[in-house]
């Protein structure tokens, strides 16, 4: 009965929100066949949370929606093409020295900021230097020693060590801000429509933090004027409401993963295009390598053999996720994609033997996690799987701040079920954060220390040849499979949906969430 009531309330809310959306657009729908109204003007986009601000250096600017928000109004040195290749963006071209320690960028000429000021190398150097000094972004630029601006349209990066991941980092971070305006505005830069000054394809007309934003096309954009002249972004937290609005045409683009229950419905709708995109959110089991039962490598191996990843994937993502046996999405830069070669099956008998040999048969271990519904389901399923090999799992749900302090920072736990969302698509970010001994207490929750792994990670990071780098990660993966400090389970299913009767976009560009790539049909 309670479930029926909840369902009724959910549907009522969905219909109510839809009615409001329809009411707001009645004027545009009075004469849908009128040629004067046939030309599209405003693209309507739904997100779970609209941007809080447009300050590239703000501590609240790291979520996926904040990154998308910045993409519309700022440019970076690099971007991706439809095949996922890294290509120059506001940089017109670049060269790398023979020792891979100097990168010279030639910048596009004739670029202007939205306040009318000319973009030059002084702005580029300033923007990157601020990134290097800002806590939010500094970790992505540690390889840079200094930056020079020898002329008006050239910058030169001097590196302290070769770093292949830097190119991917520069597709996400390093937004170009106006030096003179930022020096004047400081932390107020990007906190209002008037103080959001960029070189990107759109300008901000107005926004209500975390609720809505309206973008207007930058007609002077150096790559050409956007086809979509105005974009209205609204936060719709209720997924069911967003799906209904998509189906009725009130939303043109849904910038969020479609819930599993709606996937087949969306696929069957001829007016909608569902595009699967690369996920950066990985669910995993982390084992404390510093103390307790999982300081024993054989106990970690036992857990790896006791679990059934396919069953856990069904619990976490309803079977839509991408199961992996080592950290890294299959298409991440540097990933040799050898999951099929290293995959191993559940082996209850061997897991039980290892636990008995280690003296932990019948022992109780504590699984700590954030107070999150999916993580709780994940932990409950794990509890059942480990009971089959002689381990009793006690679940400890924690508030976020307590989890971060006790588990993430101080390591007071046995094992944890958790997730991590990478900000870039390069293998180095995930592997260094999780397995570098220098990251214990910050990203290395397993508190895993192996000098050999540190050495292998440094080699992979500095290798500039793509194929050789993939082989370097094979070496990292082989060592990881010996030590098993954590057990990745599945990458969350991720997707976008757009109205294919109104919009045209190359599917390979969808995951960039850049409105410049869209056009009216």
N, C-alpha and C positions, 0 to 999 in steps of 0.2 A: 504493500500500500504506500509506504514512504517513497519507494522508487517511482511509483506512478505519479505521486504528487510532485516530486522533483522534476519529473519529465514534463508534467503539465506546466509547471512554473517556467521551465526553460523554454518551452515552445511559446508561452505567452510573452515572455520577454523578447524572444526572437521576432515574433510578429509585431510587437510594439515598436521595436527599434526599426524594423523594416518599414512600418507605417510612417515613422518620422522621416526616414530617408526618402520615401516616395513623396510625402507631403512637401519636403524641401525642394523637390525637383519637378513638381507638377507643371510649373510654367513651361519647362523645356519639353514636356511630354504631351502638351495640348494638341500639337499637330505634328506627329512623328513623320508623316509623309510629305510635309511641306518642304519643298526644295530649299527654301530660305533657312530652314532649321536643320537641314541634312548634314551640313558641315560640322564636324566635331570640333569642340573648342577646349573642353576641360576633361582631363583624364582623372578618374576617381580611383583612389587607392586606399585599401584597408590594411592596417598593420595592427599588431597586438599592442604596441606602445610607440607613440610618435616621439620624435626627438625632444629631449629636455632642453637642449641648447645646441648651438653650432660653433662652440669654441673647440678647436681641434686639440687643445691642450687641457681641457677640463677633465677632472677625475671622474665625471659621470658620462664621458663621451666614448666609453669602450664597448658598449653593447652593440649587437648587430644592427639595431635600428639607428644608433648614433653614427655608426660607420656609414650606413646607407644615407643618412641625413647629410653627412659631410661630402659624400660622393657627388651630390647634385650641385654643390656650390663651390667646391674647391677642386683643384687639380693636383695630381702627384706626378713624380717623374716618370713612373711606369704604370701600365695597366695590363689587362689581358685581352687577347683576341678571342674569337669564338671557339677556337681549339684549345684554349687554356694557356697558350704561349704568352710569355712576358714580352711586352712590346713597349717602346717609348710612348709617352703621352705628352706632357708639357715639355719634356726633353725631346728635341727633334732627332738627336742621335747621340751615341756615346762610344767611347773607346776604352779598352782596358789595357794597362801596361803588361809587358811580358812577365813581370814578377807578380802580377795580380794585386798589386798594392796601391795602384793609382787608377782612378776612374775619372775620365774627363767627359763632361756633359755639354753639348751644344743645345741651348734652349731656343724654343720658338721665338721668333721676333714678331713684333706687332701685337702682342698679347696685352690686354688691359684688364685692370681690376674693375669690379662693379661700381666703384666710386670714381672711375675715369682715369685713375693713375696708371702709368705704364709699368708693366711687369719687367723686371730686369734680374740679373744675377745677384744683385744685392738683396732682393726679396727672397730669392731661392736660398742663398746662403743663410740669411737670417732665419727663415722658416725651419731649415734643417738643424741649425744650431739650437733653436729653442726646443725642438724635439729631443735633441740629445741631452738637454738639461732638465727636461720635464719627466717626473717620476713615471707617469703613465706610459710614455713612449721610449724612454731612455734605453730599456733593455733590448730594443730592436736595432740600436745604432752603436752598440759597444765596440764594433770593429772600426769605427771611424775615429781617427786621431785628430784630423783638422779638415777644414774646407776653405778653399781659396776661391776668389772671384776675380780672375786676371783681366777680364774685360766685361762689357755690358751684358753679353749673352753666353758666357762660359763659366761653369763652376768646376772645380777640381777637388775630388775627395781623396784624401790620403788615409789609407787604412793601416792599422797596426798588425793585421794578419789577414790573409785572404779569407773571404766570407761569401760563399755561394748563396746563403740564405738572404743576404742583404737585398738582392734584387726583388725577391718576393715581398720582403718587408716594405720596400718602397712603392709597392702597388697599393698598400693599405694605409701606411703612415707617411708623414712628411708632406702634409697638405700645405700648399703655398698661400701664405698670408701676406698682406700688404705691410711692409716693414714700418713705414711712417705711421700708419693707422694703428698698428699693434703697439708700437712704442707709446702712442698717445693714450690708447684705451686700456691697455694691460689686460687684466682678467675680465673686463667687460666686453672684450672682443667676442662677437658671436653670441652674445647673451640676449640680443634683440634683433629684429629684422634690420634695423638701421645700422647696427654694428657688425652685421655679417657681411664681410667684404671678401670676395673671392674672385677667381678667374674662371669658374666652372660654367657649365651649360645653363644653369638656372640661378636666379636670385630669390631670396626669401621675401615674399610680399608681407606675410604676417604669420605668426604662430602662437599657439597656446601650449606651453610646455607639457609634453607627454600626452597631449590630447589631439592637436591638429596642426597642420602647416600647409600653407599655400605657396607654391613655387611659380614663378613667372620666367618664361624663356629669356635667356641672355642673347639678344639679337646680334651682339658683337662677338659671340664666342668664336675663338680662333679656329675651331674645327668646322664651323658652319652653324647657322641658326638651327636650334632644335625643331623637329617637326611638331612635337606636342608643345603648344604654347602656354598652357597652364595646367598645373597638377594640384589636385586637392587631396591631401592625405588625412585620413581620419583614424583614430584608434577605435577598434572594435574588439573588445576583450573576449566576448562570447563567440566562440568558433562557429556555432550553429547559425548565429545571426549573420556572420560574414558569408557563410556558404549560401544561405538563402538570398542574400543581396547579390552574390555572384550570379546565381541562377536567374534572377529577375532582371539582371542588367543594371542594377543600381551601383555596382562596383565593377570596374574594368580590370583591376589587377589586385590580387590578394598576395601580399608580401609576407607570407607565413606558411609554414608547413601545413598541408591539409591533414586533418585528423584521419586516422586509419579507417574509421567507420564511414567516412565520406569519399574515400578514394575511388571506389568503383562507380559511385554515383556521378562523380565529376568526369571520370573517363567516358561514361556513357552519354554525356551531354555534348551534342555536336557543336554547341556554341562556345564551349570552353576548352582550353588547352592546358593540360596538366604537364608540367615539366619537372622531372626529378633533377635535383641539383646536389652538388657535393656537400656533405655534412661535415661540420667541424666539431660536433658534440659527441664525445665518446663516453659510454658507460663502462665502468671497470671495477674490479675488485683490487684493493690495495692491501698489501701484507706488510706488517711491520718487520723490517729486516734487522732492526737494532736490538730488540728485546722481545721476550715472550716466545711462544711456540714457533712462530714463523721466522725467527732468527735462524732456524735450522732450514737449509735449502731443501732437504728432503720433505719437510712439511709443506713447503711452498709447492713443490712438485706434486705432492699428494693432492692438494687443493685443485691444482690444474687438471689432474686426472679425474677428480671427483665430480667436477661440474659438467653440465650439458649446456653448451652455449646456445644451441638451437632452441631449447626450452626456455632459457633465460631471455633470449631475443624475443620470443613470443610474448613473454610477460612484459618486457620493457617497451617494445615497439609494435606489438601485435604481429610480429613476424615480418615487418617491412624494413627493418634495419639491416645494416651491412655487417655481418659477423666477421671479426678479425682475430688473429692469433698473435699479433704483435701490434704495438701502437703505430698509427698512421693510416689515414684513409688511402685506399688503393691508388688514387690518382694524385696524391700529394707529390710535390716536387722532391725528387730524390728517392722516392719509394720504389724498390725493385719489384714490388707486387708479387711476393712469393707465398702468399697465404696458403694457396693450394698445396704447395710443396712442404710447408712446415706444419700444416694442420694435423692435429692428433685427436683421437676419439676418446670419449669417456671410458675409463677403465676402473670400475668399482673395486675389483679384486686387488689390483696393484695399489690403488690409493689406500685401501684398508691395510694392506701389508706394510706400506711405508709409515702409516700412522702408528700401527702397533709397534714397529721396529724403533720408532722414535720415542715410544713410551707415552703416547697421548691418547690411547684408546679410551673412550668414555670421558675425556676431558671436556671442560666447558670453555669456550672462547667467546669473546664479546665482539659483536659487529656494531660499530658506531657509524652513524650517518646523520645527515641533515634531516630535519623534519619535512619530508617531501613524500607525496603519495606514491610516486613511481619508485623512488628509492626504497620505500617501505615494502612495496610489492616485490621488488628485486631482492631485498634482504630475506623476506619470508620464503621465497622460492629457493634461495641459496641455503637457508636454514634446513629446508627439507632435503636438499641434495646432499648436504654434509652429514645429516643424521644417518644417511645410508652407509657412511664409511666410518661411523663411530665417533663423530664429534657433535657435541651439543652446542648450539649457537644461541647466545643470548643477545637479543636486539636492543640497542640503546639509541633511541631517537633523540637528537640534540637540536637546540636552537642554533641558528647559523653562527652567531658570534662565539658561542661556546665550542662549536665544532671547529671553527677556524683556529681558536686559541689552543684547545686541548689536543686536537687530532692533527690538524694541518701544520701548526707551528711547533708544538711541543712533543708530538708523537706518543701521547698517552692512549694507546689503543692496541688491539690485537689485529683486527682487520676492519676494513671499511668498504661499503658499497658507495660509489660516488660517480660523478661525471665531470668532465672537463671540456670546455669549449675553446678551441684554439682560435687565435685571432688572425693567423695567416695560414696559407696552405703549403708550408714547407716542413719537411721532416725534422729539421733542426729544432724548431720551436718546441715541439712535443717531446722529443727525445732528450734535449738538454734540460728542459724544465723538470722532467720526471726522473732522469737517471744520472744527472751530473752531481757529483759529490758536493759541488759548490752550492747546490740548490737545496740542500737539506734544511728543512724548516721554512722554506718558501714555496718551492714547487715540487720538490722531491719528497712527497708525503711518505713514501715507503722507507725513507731514511737509508737508502741503498748507497753503499760506498764501494766502488771497485775502480782502482786506478787504471786498470786496463780499459774499462768502459770509457773513462774520461779521455784516455788517449785515442780510442777509436772514434769518439764523437768529434774530437778536435780535427782528426784527419778528414772525416766526412764533411765537416763544416767548411774546411778550407779547400776542398777539391772543386775546381771550377769546371772540369769536364763532366757533363751530365751522366754518361754511361759509367765512367770510372767511379763517380760518386755513388751511383746505385750499388755497385759492387762493395763499396766501403760500408754501405748500410746493411748489406748481406752479412758482413763481419760483425756489425753491431747486433743484428738480429740473432745470429748464432750464439753470441755470448749471452744475450738476453734470455734465450731459451734454456741456457744452462742455469741461470740465476733466478729467473722468474720473480722479480721484486713486486710485480703487479700483473694482473690478468685482465687485459682488455676483452670486452665481451662483444659489444656492438656499437656501431655508429647510428645515431638517431636518424630516422627517415626524414628527409628534408625535400621540400618542393615549393613551387610557385604555380599560380593559376592566373591565366588572363583570358579575356573575352576575344576569341579569334575572329569574331564577326566585326569587331571594331579596331583591333590592334594588330600590328605586324611587328614581329621581332624574331631575330635568329635565335633559336633555342639555346645555342651555346653561349649566348650573351645574357640570358635571363638571370643567372645567378649573380651577376654583377650588381643587380638592383639599381642600375643607372638609367634614369628615364630618358636620357639622350639617345639610348639605343632603340627606343620605341618610336613607332610612327603610326598614324591613322591609316586604316585600310582603304 
